[in-house]
């Protein structure tokens, strides 16, 4: 946990610096949405999604003549709190946070707000008050769209009362809960049952290990649903190694590797698009508007859609993730 004495000291410094600036007429960094210094505290770079999110933000910031100060928490709550304090001390004009934990980062969030810095959360929200905007996608809807596709495919194949294994993201995460709840909502009344697997932290290698045990314990499985495509591909690897081509697989995020398999017409049947580069782009745009004191929506939905073999050809997938860039901001 964050050392409380160290945090209070940094918090007092941030507030004192703000007070001195106001008292002596010293200008705080210009919030004119031009040549800004934007801070970005990222949960981790262990996931390809977050690597691409960083890239999208960097490209967008550079294109607008702004500088992006990026810090990787590497999944450590204490490091993220310290990183945020460092960004506050550097005098960033706007602060982007992708939190390790929705609650543990709240003290640093409050310090940023006290320093007059607009805070934008991306992908994962926080539970504290005062966030200027959250940029993400409707993860519950994404899970529901995949669930509806699974139900439709099982119906078309004449399969009733199927056992579905669910490989989950991170324990307690808002994205995980939404993708779980949306998927479960789509299955209500279908007669199918879900076996909730372990939390594999959105990492393929973890999903491979989990699936090996799950398949042994559930040989009658008909579907595997994972909270992202990386984990779904890990599950698919195990299924192939065990010659289980009868098991359907579905994921979330629109990883190009997954879409290529969907295009082949195999047993990977669905995903929902979650273009991380575009998410980073939109987040920078929102940060600029917030720094300029413009009114921004509390929730900016970067958009998603379902992908199956019927429409997979519609989406470019030259990069790591399929491209999906709907117009979401009035510009």
C-alpha positions in Angstrom: 0.0 0.0 0.0 1.0 3.6 -0.6 3.0 5.0 2.4 0.5 7.3 4.0 3.0 9.8 5.3 4.7 10.1 1.9 1.3 10.6 0.2 0.2 13.3 2.6 3.5 15.1 2.1 3.1 15.1 -1.6 -0.5 16.0 -1.4 0.4 19.0 0.8 3.1 20.0 -1.6 0.7 20.0 -4.5 -1.9 22.0 -2.7 0.7 24.5 -1.4 2.2 25.0 -4.9 -1.3 25.8 -6.2 -2.0 28.2 -3.4 1.3 30.0 -3.9 0.7 30.4 -7.7 -2.7 31.9 -7.0 -1.4 34.2 -4.2 1.5 35.7 -6.1 -0.2 35.9 -9.5 2.0 33.2 -11.0 0.4 31.6 -14.1 -0.3 27.9 -14.0 0.5 26.1 -17.3 -1.6 27.5 -20.1 -4.7 25.5 -20.8 -5.2 26.6 -24.3 -5.2 23.2 -25.9 -2.0 24.0 -27.8 1.5 22.7 -26.9 0.1 21.0 -23.8 1.9 18.6 -21.4 -0.5 15.7 -20.9 0.3 13.1 -18.3 -0.7 9.4 -18.8 -0.6 6.9 -16.0 -1.1 3.4 -17.5 -2.1 0.3 -15.6 0.4 -2.0 -17.5 2.1 -2.7 -20.8 1.9 -6.5 -20.3 -1.2 -6.6 -22.6 -1.0 -5.9 -26.3 -4.2 -3.9 -26.0 -2.5 -1.4 -23.6 0.6 -1.2 -25.8 -1.5 -0.1 -28.7 -3.5 2.3 -26.5 -0.2 4.0 -25.6 0.8 4.2 -29.3 -2.5 5.7 -30.3 -2.2 8.4 -27.6 1.4 9.2 -28.5 0.5 9.6 -32.2 -2.5 11.8 -31.4 -0.5 14.0 -29.0 2.4 14.5 -31.4 0.0 15.3 -34.3 -1.5 18.1 -32.1 1.8 19.5 -31.1 1.4 18.3 -27.5 3.9 16.3 -25.3 2.8 13.1 -23.6 4.5 12.1 -20.4 3.8 8.4 -20.1 4.4 6.3 -17.0 3.7 2.5 -16.7 2.5 1.3 -13.3 3.2 -2.3 -14.3 0.2 -3.5 -12.3 1.4 -2.0 -9.0 -1.0 0.2 -7.1 1.7 1.9 -5.1 3.7 2.7 -8.1 0.7 4.1 -9.9 -0.1 6.4 -7.0 3.6 7.6 -6.9 3.5 8.1 -10.7 0.4 10.2 -10.5 2.0 12.4 -7.8 5.1 12.8 -10.1 2.9 13.9 -13.0 1.1 16.4 -10.7 4.5 17.8 -9.6 5.6 18.1 -13.3 2.6 20.5 -13.8 0.7 18.6 -16.5 -2.2 20.4 -18.1 -4.4 17.2 -18.1 -4.0 13.8 -16.5 -5.1 10.5 -18.1 -5.5 7.6 -15.8 -6.0 3.9 -16.6 -6.2 2.6 -13.0 -4.8 -0.6 -11.6 -7.6 -0.6 -9.1 -10.8 1.6 -9.2 -10.5 2.4 -5.5 -6.8 2.5 -4.6 -6.0 5.4 -6.9 -8.6 7.7 -5.4 -6.3 9.6 -3.1 -4.0 10.6 -6.0 -7.0 11.4 -8.1 -8.1 13.8 -5.4 -4.7 15.4 -5.3 -4.8 16.1 -9.0 -8.2 17.7 -8.7 -7.0 19.8 -5.8 -4.2 21.0 -8.0 -6.7 22.1 -10.7 -5.7 19.4 -13.2 -8.6 17.8 -15.2 -8.6 14.0 -14.9 -9.7 11.8 -17.7 -9.9 8.0 -17.1 -9.6 5.6 -20.0 -10.8 2.0 -20.5 -11.1 1.5 -16.8 -13.0 3.9 -14.6 -12.4 4.9 -11.0 -14.9 5.1 -8.1 -13.8 8.6 -6.9 -15.6 11.8 -7.6 -14.4 14.7 -9.7 -13.3 12.9 -12.9 -13.8 15.2 -15.8 -14.6 12.4 -18.3 -14.3 8.7 -18.9 -13.3 7.5 -22.3 -14.0 3.9 -23.1 -16.6 1.6 -24.6 -19.8 0.0 -23.4 -18.2 -3.3 -22.2 -21.5 -4.7 -21.0 -23.0 -4.2 -24.5 -19.9 -5.8 -26.0 -20.2 -8.9 -23.8 -23.9 -9.1 -24.6 -23.3 -8.9 -28.4 -20.9 -11.8 -28.1 -23.4 -13.7 -25.9 -26.2 -13.2 -28.5 -23.9 -14.5 -31.2 -23.1 -17.6 -29.2 -26.7 -18.3 -28.5 -27.6 -17.9 -32.2 -24.8 -20.2 -33.3 -25.8 -22.9 -30.8 -29.4 -22.6 -31.9 -28.4 -22.9 -35.6 -26.3 -26.0 -34.7 -29.3 -27.5 -32.8 -27.4 -27.6 -29.5 -29.4 -27.3 -26.3 -28.3 -26.9 -22.7 -24.7 -26.3 -23.6 -21.9 -26.0 -21.0 -20.0 -22.7 -21.6 -16.6 -22.1 -20.0 -15.9 -18.4 -19.2 -12.3 -17.3 -18.8 -12.4 -14.0 -16.8 -10.2 -10.9 -16.9 -9.1 -9.3 -13.6 -10.7 -9.8 -10.2 -12.9 -6.8 -9.3 -12.2 -4.9 -12.5 -15.1 -2.9 -13.9 -14.4 -4.1 -17.5 -14.4 -7.7 -16.3 -17.7 -7.3 -14.5 -19.3 -5.6 -17.5 -18.2 -8.2 -20.0 -19.3 -11.0 -17.7 -22.7 -9.4 -16.9 -23.4 -8.5 -20.5 -22.6 -12.1 -21.7 -24.7 -13.6 -18.9 -27.7 -11.3 -19.7 -27.6 -12.7 -23.3 -27.8 -16.2 -22.0 -30.8 -15.7 -19.7 -33.6 -18.2 -20.6 -31.5 -20.0 -23.1 -31.0 -23.1 -21.1 -27.2 -23.0 -21.4 -25.0 -22.9 -18.3 -21.8 -21.1 -17.6 -18.8 -22.4 -15.7 -16.9 -19.4 -14.5 -13.2 -20.0 -14.8 -10.3 -18.3 -13.1 -9.1 -14.7 -13.6 -6.4 -14.9 -16.2 -5.6 -11.2 -16.2 -6.2 -10.8 -20.0 -3.0 -12.7 -20.7 -2.8 -15.5 -23.2 -0.3 -17.6 -21.3 -2.4 -17.5 -18.2 -5.4 -18.6 -20.2 -3.5 -21.5 -21.7 -2.7 -22.8 -18.2 -6.3 -22.2 -17.0 -7.8 -23.9 -20.1 -5.7 -27.1 -19.6 -7.3 -27.6 -16.2 -10.8 -26.5 -17.3 -10.9 -28.9 -20.2 -9.9 -31.8 -18.1 -12.6 -30.9 -15.5 -15.2 -30.2 -18.2 -14.8 -32.6 -21.1 -18.5 -31.9 -22.2 -17.8 -28.2 -22.8 -19.4 -26.7 -26.0 -18.2 -23.1 -25.9 -15.4 -21.1 -24.4 -16.0 -17.4 -23.9 -13.0 -15.2 -22.8 -13.1 -11.6 -21.7 -10.6 -10.7 -24.4 -9.3 -12.3 -27.7 -5.8 -12.9 -26.3 -7.2 -15.3 -23.7 -9.6 -16.8 -26.2 -6.7 -17.6 -28.5 -4.9 -19.2 -25.6 -8.0 -21.4 -25.0 -8.2 -22.2 -28.7 -4.5 -23.3 -28.6 -5.3 -25.9 -25.9 -8.5 -27.1 -27.7 -6.5 -27.7 -30.9 -3.7 -29.5 -29.0 -6.5 -31.8 -27.7 -8.2 -32.2 -31.1 -11.4 -30.5 -29.7 -12.5 -28.8 -32.9 -16.1 -29.3 -31.8 -15.8 -26.5 -29.2 -16.8 -23.0 -30.2 -14.7 -20.0 -29.1 -15.6 -16.3 -28.7 -13.8 -13.3 -27.3 -13.7 -9.5 -27.1 -11.5 -6.7 -28.5 -11.1 -7.4 -32.2 -7.6 -8.7 -32.2 -6.6 -9.1 -35.9 -5.3 -12.6 -35.2 -8.7 -13.6 -33.9 -10.5 -12.0 -36.9 -8.3 -13.8 -39.3 -9.4 -17.1 -37.8 -13.1 -15.9 -37.9 -12.6 -15.2 -41.6 -11.5 -18.8 -42.1 -14.9 -20.0 -41.0 -13.6 -22.2 -38.2 -14.9 -22.6 -34.6 -13.8 -19.1 -33.5 -17.2 -17.5 -34.1 -17.3 -13.9 -32.7 -15.6 -10.9 -31.2 -16.5 -7.2 -30.7 -14.2 -4.4 -31.9 -12.3 -2.4 -29.4 -9.6 -0.5 -31.4 -7.1 0.6 -28.8 -5.3 3.1 -31.0 -8.5 4.9 -31.7 -9.3 4.8 -28.0 -6.0 6.5 -27.3 -6.7 9.1 -30.1 -10.1 10.0 -28.7 -8.7 10.2 -25.1 -6.1 12.8 -26.2 -8.8 14.8 -28.0 -10.9 14.8 -24.8 -7.9 15.7 -22.7 -7.3 18.8 -24.9 -10.9 19.9 -24.6 -10.8 19.4 -20.8 -7.5 21.4 -20.5 -9.1 24.2 -22.5 -11.9 24.3 -20.0 -14.4 23.2 -22.7 -17.5 21.2 -21.7 -17.0 17.5 -22.3 -19.3 14.5 -21.8 -18.9 12.5 -18.6 -18.8 9.3 -20.7 -17.3 9.3 -24.2 -18.1 6.0 -26.0 -15.4 5.2 -28.6 -17.8 2.7 -30.2 -17.9 -1.0 -30.9 -19.6 -3.5 -33.1 -20.0 -7.3 -33.4 -17.8 -9.2 -35.8 -18.7 -12.7 -37.2 -17.8 -14.5 -40.4 -20.7 -12.6 -42.1 -19.1 -9.1 -41.7 -15.4 -9.7 -40.9 -14.3 -8.6 -44.3 -15.6 -5.1 -43.6 -12.9 -4.2 -41.1 -9.2 -3.4 -41.9 -6.9 -5.6 -39.8 -3.4 -4.8 -41.0 -2.4 -3.8 -37.5 -2.5 -5.8 -34.2 -6.1 -4.9 -33.7 -8.8 -4.4 -36.4 -9.6 -0.8 -37.2 -12.9 0.7 -36.1 -13.0 4.5 -36.0 -16.6 5.8 -35.8 -17.2 9.5 -35.4 -17.7 10.0 -31.7 -16.8 13.7 -31.1 -18.3 16.8 -32.6 -15.2 18.1 -34.4 
